[in-house]
Amino acid sequence: MRSKSWWPRVAEANGRRFVRELDDIKDHIPDRTVDMSYLVWRELILAVQPWFDSVLAAPNTFAAAHGLPAREIDFDWKQF
């Protein structure tokens, strides 16, 4: 049995651009990406950043009412 070589998909290689012919029946997300980000696509479209901001706002509201310092946390959800 002959082995089949698998080359990683990249945006450009050796002067060629990656162009994928899309199926006209369905829109398959992995066909639209050249990297592995489609594996976490569902997680990336979740509204995690607004949720995190609202969770952080609760103790900060309490801290402001009681003269305590507020917390500032830099949280970039889409940085992976």
N, C-alpha and C positions, 0 to 999 in steps of 0.2 A: 504494500500500500504506500502510495506516495504522500508525503506530507505537504500540506498547503501552507504557504507562507502568509502571515498576517502582518500587514503594515499598519501602524497607527494612523488614524485620520488626523490630519493637521490642516490648518487654514491654507497654507501655501508650502510647497516643497518643490525644489528643483525647477522653479519658474512656472509651476502649474498651480492653479487655484482649485480648491475643493468645491465642486458643484455636484449636488445630489439631485437626481431626478425624483421629484416627489410623486407619490401615488395620487391619482385623482379621485380615489375613493375615500381615503382616510388621511388625516394629518397626524403623522406619527412623530412625536417630539424628538426621539433620538435621531431621526433623519435630519432634523434641523440644527443639530449641534455637532461641532467637530471635536468636542472634549467629552469628558465623563459627567458633566454637570446635569445631564438628564436623569442620572441616578438619584439626585436629591432635588429634582424639580418640584415635586409635591411639597417638600418642606420649605423650599424657597418662596413659594407663592402664599404660604401661610402668613397671616398678619401678626408675626411675632414681635416686631418692633413696637407697634402701638400697644400691644399687650404688656410688654416689658415696661414701657413708659408709664402706663397706668398703675402697674404694680409698684414701681418706684415712687410714684406720686403719693401713694397712701402714707408711707412712713414720713415722707417729706412734709405733708400737710400736718401730721401730728407734731413733727419737729418744729415747724414754724409756729404752731399754736402754743408750744411750750418753751420757746426760746432756745431750742437746740439747733446745732448746725445741720443743714440738709446734706444728703448724700448726692454726689454726682458721679455716676458710673457711665463710662464710655462703652457702649455695647453696640457693635456693628454686626447685626445678624447675618448679613449676606457676605461678610468677609470669611471665606473658608479656604 
